[in-house]
Amino acid sequence: MKKSMFLLVACMVFGIIHAQESAKNEESTNTGIEFNKLVHDFGTVIEPDGILECDFIVTNNSDQPLVLTRVSAGCGCTVPNWTKEPIKAGEKGFVKVTFDPKGRKGNFTKSLTVYTSDDSSPTRLSVKGSIEQASVAQK
């Protein structure tokens, strides 16, 4: 009786460990979404030059359509726009980021979080740079 209980517990522990390993492998091999870059550096910009824009290109590497369900920005000075239609397998979409440097100076890093329909963890994108006032840049 003790042997059969031990065997039952050992099988249950082995099953749990195997399930956890399978889940880890599925997460680490999720290659359904790929961005051309995760960070865009605007470099040094002059505040009066106005709004800055950049594009992040996303490729759907899966065999299923991919939907960018939501892109959230950390503040109001950073506004995202993105492909709203499903991105077919093997095709590309975009996340366009608009950043307004008005009233800001110095170094900045702004983050965006991209949520998709592929059940993977969200992807974090960021834009960065340094903002100078017009009088400083002209010297």
Rosetta constraint file for C-alpha pairs under 8 A:
AtomPair CA 1 CA 5 HARMONIC 6.31 0.50
AtomPair CA 2 CA 6 HARMONIC 6.11 0.50
AtomPair CA 3 CA 7 HARMONIC 6.06 0.50
AtomPair CA 4 CA 8 HARMONIC 6.06 0.50
AtomPair CA 5 CA 9 HARMONIC 6.18 0.50
AtomPair CA 6 CA 10 HARMONIC 6.06 0.50
AtomPair CA 7 CA 11 HARMONIC 6.15 0.50
AtomPair CA 8 CA 12 HARMONIC 6.29 0.50
AtomPair CA 9 CA 13 HARMONIC 6.20 0.50
AtomPair CA 10 CA 14 HARMONIC 6.12 0.50
AtomPair CA 11 CA 15 HARMONIC 6.08 0.50
AtomPair CA 12 CA 16 HARMONIC 6.26 0.50
AtomPair CA 13 CA 17 HARMONIC 6.23 0.50
AtomPair CA 14 CA 18 HARMONIC 6.09 0.50
AtomPair CA 15 CA 19 HARMONIC 6.15 0.50
AtomPair CA 16 CA 20 HARMONIC 6.28 0.50
AtomPair CA 17 CA 21 HARMONIC 6.24 0.50
AtomPair CA 18 CA 22 HARMONIC 6.18 0.50
AtomPair CA 19 CA 23 HARMONIC 6.27 0.50
AtomPair CA 20 CA 24 HARMONIC 6.28 0.50
AtomPair CA 21 CA 25 HARMONIC 6.19 0.50
AtomPair CA 22 CA 26 HARMONIC 6.23 0.50
AtomPair CA 23 CA 27 HARMONIC 6.32 0.50
AtomPair CA 24 CA 28 HARMONIC 6.19 0.50
AtomPair CA 25 CA 29 HARMONIC 6.10 0.50
AtomPair CA 26 CA 30 HARMONIC 6.22 0.50
AtomPair CA 27 CA 120 HARMONIC 7.31 0.50
AtomPair CA 30 CA 120 HARMONIC 7.32 0.50
AtomPair CA 31 CA 61 HARMONIC 6.30 0.50
AtomPair CA 31 CA 62 HARMONIC 6.94 0.50
AtomPair CA 32 CA 60 HARMONIC 5.66 0.50
AtomPair CA 32 CA 61 HARMONIC 4.60 0.50
AtomPair CA 32 CA 62 HARMONIC 4.34 0.50
AtomPair CA 32 CA 118 HARMONIC 7.20 0.50
AtomPair CA 33 CA 58 HARMONIC 6.73 0.50
AtomPair CA 33 CA 59 HARMONIC 5.83 0.50
AtomPair CA 33 CA 60 HARMONIC 5.01 0.50
AtomPair CA 33 CA 61 HARMONIC 5.78 0.50
AtomPair CA 33 CA 62 HARMONIC 7.27 0.50
AtomPair CA 34 CA 58 HARMONIC 5.54 0.50
AtomPair CA 34 CA 59 HARMONIC 5.16 0.50
AtomPair CA 34 CA 60 HARMONIC 6.67 0.50
AtomPair CA 34 CA 61 HARMONIC 7.06 0.50
AtomPair CA 35 CA 56 HARMONIC 6.58 0.50
AtomPair CA 35 CA 57 HARMONIC 5.62 0.50
AtomPair CA 35 CA 58 HARMONIC 4.46 0.50
AtomPair CA 35 CA 59 HARMONIC 6.35 0.50
AtomPair CA 36 CA 56 HARMONIC 6.35 0.50
AtomPair CA 36 CA 57 HARMONIC 5.44 0.50
AtomPair CA 36 CA 58 HARMONIC 6.49 0.50
AtomPair CA 36 CA 59 HARMONIC 7.99 0.50
AtomPair CA 37 CA 56 HARMONIC 6.48 0.50
AtomPair CA 37 CA 57 HARMONIC 7.68 0.50
AtomPair CA 38 CA 56 HARMONIC 7.63 0.50
AtomPair CA 38 CA 124 HARMONIC 7.12 0.50
AtomPair CA 38 CA 125 HARMONIC 4.83 0.50
AtomPair CA 38 CA 126 HARMONIC 6.43 0.50
AtomPair CA 39 CA 125 HARMONIC 5.84 0.50
AtomPair CA 39 CA 126 HARMONIC 4.84 0.50
AtomPair CA 39 CA 127 HARMONIC 5.65 0.50
AtomPair CA 39 CA 128 HARMONIC 7.54 0.50
AtomPair CA 40 CA 54 HARMONIC 7.36 0.50
AtomPair CA 40 CA 126 HARMONIC 6.42 0.50
AtomPair CA 40 CA 127 HARMONIC 4.76 0.50
AtomPair CA 40 CA 128 HARMONIC 6.38 0.50
AtomPair CA 41 CA 127 HARMONIC 5.85 0.50
AtomPair CA 41 CA 128 HARMONIC 4.93 0.50
AtomPair CA 41 CA 129 HARMONIC 5.52 0.50
AtomPair CA 42 CA 127 HARMONIC 7.24 0.50
AtomPair CA 42 CA 128 HARMONIC 6.10 0.50
AtomPair CA 42 CA 129 HARMONIC 4.99 0.50
AtomPair CA 42 CA 130 HARMONIC 7.69 0.50
AtomPair CA 43 CA 128 HARMONIC 7.44 0.50
AtomPair CA 43 CA 129 HARMONIC 4.67 0.50
AtomPair CA 43 CA 130 HARMONIC 6.11 0.50
AtomPair CA 44 CA 129 HARMONIC 5.83 0.50
AtomPair CA 44 CA 130 HARMONIC 4.68 0.50
AtomPair CA 44 CA 131 HARMONIC 5.86 0.50
AtomPair CA 44 CA 132 HARMONIC 7.12 0.50
AtomPair CA 45 CA 49 HARMONIC 7.59 0.50
AtomPair CA 45 CA 129 HARMONIC 7.37 0.50
AtomPair CA 45 CA 130 HARMONIC 6.17 0.50
AtomPair CA 45 CA 131 HARMONIC 5.01 0.50
AtomPair CA 45 CA 132 HARMONIC 6.18 0.50
AtomPair CA 46 CA 50 HARMONIC 7.90 0.50
AtomPair CA 46 CA 131 HARMONIC 5.68 0.50
AtomPair CA 46 CA 132 HARMONIC 4.89 0.50
AtomPair CA 46 CA 133 HARMONIC 5.79 0.50
AtomPair CA 46 CA 134 HARMONIC 5.95 0.50
AtomPair CA 46 CA 137 HARMONIC 6.89 0.50
AtomPair CA 47 CA 101 HARMONIC 5.55 0.50
AtomPair CA 47 CA 102 HARMONIC 5.82 0.50
AtomPair CA 47 CA 103 HARMONIC 7.49 0.50
AtomPair CA 47 CA 104 HARMONIC 7.28 0.50
AtomPair CA 47 CA 105 HARMONIC 7.48 0.50
AtomPair CA 47 CA 131 HARMONIC 5.95 0.50
AtomPair CA 47 CA 132 HARMONIC 5.95 0.50
AtomPair CA 47 CA 133 HARMONIC 5.48 0.50
AtomPair CA 47 CA 134 HARMONIC 6.63 0.50
AtomPair CA 48 CA 102 HARMONIC 7.06 0.50
AtomPair CA 48 CA 133 HARMONIC 7.30 0.50
AtomPair CA 48 CA 134 HARMONIC 6.49 0.50
AtomPair CA 50 CA 100 HARMONIC 6.62 0.50
AtomPair CA 50 CA 101 HARMONIC 6.72 0.50
AtomPair CA 50 CA 102 HARMONIC 6.95 0.50
AtomPair CA 51 CA 98 HARMONIC 6.76 0.50
AtomPair CA 51 CA 99 HARMONIC 5.76 0.50
AtomPair CA 51 CA 100 HARMONIC 4.63 0.50
AtomPair CA 51 CA 101 HARMONIC 6.56 0.50
AtomPair CA 51 CA 102 HARMONIC 7.97 0.50
AtomPair CA 52 CA 98 HARMONIC 5.67 0.50
AtomPair CA 52 CA 99 HARMONIC 5.12 0.50
AtomPair CA 52 CA 100 HARMONIC 6.37 0.50
AtomPair CA 52 CA 101 HARMONIC 7.78 0.50
AtomPair CA 53 CA 96 HARMONIC 7.02 0.50
AtomPair CA 53 CA 97 HARMONIC 5.55 0.50
AtomPair CA 53 CA 98 HARMONIC 4.52 0.50
AtomPair CA 53 CA 99 HARMONIC 6.31 0.50
AtomPair CA 54 CA 96 HARMONIC 5.82 0.50
AtomPair CA 54 CA 97 HARMONIC 5.44 0.50
AtomPair CA 54 CA 98 HARMONIC 6.83 0.50
AtomPair CA 55 CA 94 HARMONIC 6.50 0.50
AtomPair CA 55 CA 95 HARMONIC 5.76 0.50
AtomPair CA 55 CA 96 HARMONIC 4.44 0.50
AtomPair CA 55 CA 97 HARMONIC 6.28 0.50
AtomPair CA 56 CA 94 HARMONIC 5.62 0.50
AtomPair CA 56 CA 95 HARMONIC 5.10 0.50
AtomPair CA 56 CA 96 HARMONIC 6.29 0.50
AtomPair CA 56 CA 97 HARMONIC 7.99 0.50
AtomPair CA 57 CA 92 HARMONIC 6.73 0.50
AtomPair CA 57 CA 93 HARMONIC 5.92 0.50
AtomPair CA 57 CA 94 HARMONIC 4.55 0.50
AtomPair CA 57 CA 95 HARMONIC 6.50 0.50
AtomPair CA 58 CA 92 HARMONIC 5.49 0.50
AtomPair CA 58 CA 93 HARMONIC 5.15 0.50
AtomPair CA 58 CA 94 HARMONIC 5.54 0.50
AtomPair CA 58 CA 95 HARMONIC 7.49 0.50
AtomPair CA 59 CA 90 HARMONIC 6.63 0.50
AtomPair CA 59 CA 91 HARMONIC 5.85 0.50
AtomPair CA 59 CA 92 HARMONIC 4.44 0.50
AtomPair CA 59 CA 93 HARMONIC 6.46 0.50
AtomPair CA 60 CA 65 HARMONIC 7.53 0.50
AtomPair CA 60 CA 66 HARMONIC 6.40 0.50
AtomPair CA 60 CA 87 HARMONIC 6.57 0.50
AtomPair CA 60 CA 88 HARMONIC 6.86 0.50
AtomPair CA 60 CA 89 HARMONIC 5.44 0.50
AtomPair CA 60 CA 90 HARMONIC 5.24 0.50
AtomPair CA 60 CA 91 HARMONIC 5.75 0.50
AtomPair CA 60 CA 92 HARMONIC 6.29 0.50
AtomPair CA 61 CA 89 HARMONIC 6.22 0.50
AtomPair CA 61 CA 90 HARMONIC 5.43 0.50
AtomPair CA 61 CA 91 HARMONIC 7.92 0.50
AtomPair CA 62 CA 66 HARMONIC 7.97 0.50
AtomPair CA 62 CA 89 HARMONIC 5.66 0.50
AtomPair CA 62 CA 90 HARMONIC 7.07 0.50
AtomPair CA 63 CA 89 HARMONIC 5.05 0.50
AtomPair CA 63 CA 90 HARMONIC 7.59 0.50
AtomPair CA 64 CA 88 HARMONIC 6.80 0.50
AtomPair CA 64 CA 89 HARMONIC 5.54 0.50
AtomPair CA 65 CA 86 HARMONIC 5.68 0.50
AtomPair CA 65 CA 87 HARMONIC 5.39 0.50
AtomPair CA 65 CA 88 HARMONIC 4.47 0.50
AtomPair CA 65 CA 89 HARMONIC 5.53 0.50
AtomPair CA 66 CA 86 HARMONIC 5.37 0.50
AtomPair CA 66 CA 87 HARMONIC 5.01 0.50
AtomPair CA 66 CA 88 HARMONIC 6.49 0.50
AtomPair CA 66 CA 89 HARMONIC 7.44 0.50
AtomPair CA 66 CA 116 HARMONIC 6.96 0.50
AtomPair CA 66 CA 117 HARMONIC 5.98 0.50
AtomPair CA 66 CA 118 HARMONIC 6.56 0.50
AtomPair CA 67 CA 84 HARMONIC 7.08 0.50
AtomPair CA 67 CA 85 HARMONIC 6.72 0.50
AtomPair CA 67 CA 86 HARMONIC 4.64 0.50
AtomPair CA 67 CA 87 HARMONIC 6.17 0.50
AtomPair CA 67 CA 116 HARMONIC 5.55 0.50
AtomPair CA 67 CA 117 HARMONIC 5.24 0.50
AtomPair CA 67 CA 118 HARMONIC 7.77 0.50
AtomPair CA 68 CA 82 HARMONIC 7.37 0.50
AtomPair CA 68 CA 83 HARMONIC 6.78 0.50
AtomPair CA 68 CA 84 HARMONIC 6.56 0.50
AtomPair CA 68 CA 86 HARMONIC 7.49 0.50
AtomPair CA 68 CA 114 HARMONIC 7.05 0.50
AtomPair CA 68 CA 115 HARMONIC 6.01 0.50
AtomPair CA 68 CA 116 HARMONIC 4.46 0.50
AtomPair CA 68 CA 117 HARMONIC 6.57 0.50
AtomPair CA 69 CA 84 HARMONIC 7.57 0.50
AtomPair CA 69 CA 114 HARMONIC 7.86 0.50
AtomPair CA 69 CA 115 HARMONIC 5.61 0.50
AtomPair CA 69 CA 116 HARMONIC 5.06 0.50
AtomPair CA 69 CA 117 HARMONIC 6.38 0.50
AtomPair CA 70 CA 114 HARMONIC 6.07 0.50
AtomPair CA 70 CA 115 HARMONIC 5.16 0.50
AtomPair CA 70 CA 116 HARMONIC 6.99 0.50
AtomPair CA 71 CA 80 HARMONIC 6.58 0.50
AtomPair CA 71 CA 81 HARMONIC 7.74 0.50
AtomPair CA 71 CA 82 HARMONIC 7.57 0.50
AtomPair CA 71 CA 112 HARMONIC 6.61 0.50
AtomPair CA 71 CA 113 HARMONIC 5.49 0.50
AtomPair CA 71 CA 114 HARMONIC 4.52 0.50
AtomPair CA 71 CA 115 HARMONIC 6.15 0.50
AtomPair CA 72 CA 80 HARMONIC 7.25 0.50
AtomPair CA 72 CA 112 HARMONIC 5.49 0.50
AtomPair CA 72 CA 113 HARMONIC 5.26 0.50
AtomPair CA 72 CA 114 HARMONIC 6.75 0.50
AtomPair CA 73 CA 78 HARMONIC 6.13 0.50
AtomPair CA 73 CA 79 HARMONIC 6.53 0.50
AtomPair CA 73 CA 80 HARMONIC 6.92 0.50
AtomPair CA 73 CA 110 HARMONIC 7.76 0.50
AtomPair CA 73 CA 111 HARMONIC 6.19 0.50
AtomPair CA 73 CA 112 HARMONIC 4.46 0.50
AtomPair CA 73 CA 113 HARMONIC 6.60 0.50
AtomPair CA 74 CA 78 HARMONIC 7.34 0.50
AtomPair CA 74 CA 110 HARMONIC 6.68 0.50
AtomPair CA 74 CA 111 HARMONIC 5.85 0.50
AtomPair CA 74 CA 112 HARMONIC 6.31 0.50
AtomPair CA 75 CA 110 HARMONIC 7.79 0.50
AtomPair CA 77 CA 98 HARMONIC 7.95 0.50
AtomPair CA 77 CA 99 HARMONIC 5.61 0.50
AtomPair CA 77 CA 100 HARMONIC 5.24 0.50
AtomPair CA 77 CA 101 HARMONIC 7.33 0.50
AtomPair CA 78 CA 97 HARMONIC 6.74 0.50
AtomPair CA 78 CA 98 HARMONIC 5.67 0.50
AtomPair CA 78 CA 99 HARMONIC 4.58 0.50
AtomPair CA 78 CA 100 HARMONIC 6.72 0.50
AtomPair CA 78 CA 110 HARMONIC 7.14 0.50
AtomPair CA 79 CA 97 HARMONIC 5.77 0.50
AtomPair CA 79 CA 98 HARMONIC 5.12 0.50
AtomPair CA 79 CA 99 HARMONIC 6.50 0.50
AtomPair CA 80 CA 95 HARMONIC 6.67 0.50
AtomPair CA 80 CA 96 HARMONIC 5.68 0.50
AtomPair CA 80 CA 97 HARMONIC 4.63 0.50
AtomPair CA 80 CA 98 HARMONIC 6.35 0.50
AtomPair CA 80 CA 112 HARMONIC 7.91 0.50
AtomPair CA 81 CA 95 HARMONIC 5.80 0.50
AtomPair CA 81 CA 96 HARMONIC 5.10 0.50
AtomPair CA 81 CA 97 HARMONIC 6.47 0.50
AtomPair CA 82 CA 93 HARMONIC 7.62 0.50
AtomPair CA 82 CA 94 HARMONIC 5.52 0.50
AtomPair CA 82 CA 95 HARMONIC 4.31 0.50
AtomPair CA 82 CA 96 HARMONIC 5.96 0.50
AtomPair CA 83 CA 87 HARMONIC 7.87 0.50
AtomPair CA 83 CA 93 HARMONIC 5.59 0.50
AtomPair CA 83 CA 94 HARMONIC 5.61 0.50
AtomPair CA 83 CA 95 HARMONIC 6.74 0.50
AtomPair CA 87 CA 91 HARMONIC 6.08 0.50
AtomPair CA 87 CA 92 HARMONIC 6.44 0.50
AtomPair CA 87 CA 93 HARMONIC 6.30 0.50
AtomPair CA 88 CA 92 HARMONIC 7.84 0.50
AtomPair CA 101 CA 105 HARMONIC 7.60 0.50
AtomPair CA 101 CA 131 HARMONIC 7.00 0.50
AtomPair CA 104 CA 131 HARMONIC 6.88 0.50
AtomPair CA 105 CA 130 HARMONIC 7.21 0.50
AtomPair CA 105 CA 131 HARMONIC 4.75 0.50
AtomPair CA 105 CA 132 HARMONIC 5.67 0.50
AtomPair CA 105 CA 133 HARMONIC 6.74 0.50
AtomPair CA 106 CA 130 HARMONIC 5.19 0.50
AtomPair CA 106 CA 131 HARMONIC 4.96 0.50
AtomPair CA 106 CA 132 HARMONIC 6.39 0.50
AtomPair CA 107 CA 128 HARMONIC 7.47 0.50
AtomPair CA 107 CA 129 HARMONIC 5.76 0.50
AtomPair CA 107 CA 130 HARMONIC 4.13 0.50
AtomPair CA 107 CA 131 HARMONIC 6.27 0.50
AtomPair CA 108 CA 128 HARMONIC 5.34 0.50
AtomPair CA 108 CA 129 HARMONIC 5.57 0.50
AtomPair CA 108 CA 130 HARMONIC 6.02 0.50
AtomPair CA 108 CA 131 HARMONIC 7.69 0.50
AtomPair CA 109 CA 126 HARMONIC 6.65 0.50
AtomPair CA 109 CA 127 HARMONIC 5.68 0.50
AtomPair CA 109 CA 128 HARMONIC 4.21 0.50
AtomPair CA 109 CA 129 HARMONIC 6.79 0.50
AtomPair CA 110 CA 126 HARMONIC 5.44 0.50
AtomPair CA 110 CA 127 HARMONIC 5.35 0.50
AtomPair CA 110 CA 128 HARMONIC 6.30 0.50
AtomPair CA 111 CA 124 HARMONIC 6.72 0.50
AtomPair CA 111 CA 125 HARMONIC 5.74 0.50
AtomPair CA 111 CA 126 HARMONIC 4.27 0.50
AtomPair CA 111 CA 127 HARMONIC 6.60 0.50
AtomPair CA 112 CA 124 HARMONIC 5.71 0.50
AtomPair CA 112 CA 125 HARMONIC 5.10 0.50
AtomPair CA 112 CA 126 HARMONIC 5.90 0.50
AtomPair CA 113 CA 122 HARMONIC 6.30 0.50
AtomPair CA 113 CA 123 HARMONIC 5.68 0.50
AtomPair CA 113 CA 124 HARMONIC 4.58 0.50
AtomPair CA 113 CA 125 HARMONIC 6.22 0.50
AtomPair CA 114 CA 122 HARMONIC 5.43 0.50
AtomPair CA 114 CA 123 HARMONIC 5.08 0.50
AtomPair CA 114 CA 124 HARMONIC 6.30 0.50
AtomPair CA 114 CA 125 HARMONIC 7.52 0.50
AtomPair CA 115 CA 121 HARMONIC 7.65 0.50
AtomPair CA 115 CA 122 HARMONIC 4.88 0.50
AtomPair CA 115 CA 123 HARMONIC 6.82 0.50
AtomPair CA 116 CA 120 HARMONIC 7.42 0.50
AtomPair CA 116 CA 122 HARMONIC 7.05 0.50
AtomPair CA 132 CA 136 HARMONIC 6.36 0.50
AtomPair CA 132 CA 137 HARMONIC 6.24 0.50
AtomPair CA 133 CA 137 HARMONIC 6.38 0.50
AtomPair CA 134 CA 138 HARMONIC 6.23 0.50
AtomPair CA 135 CA 139 HARMONIC 6.70 0.50
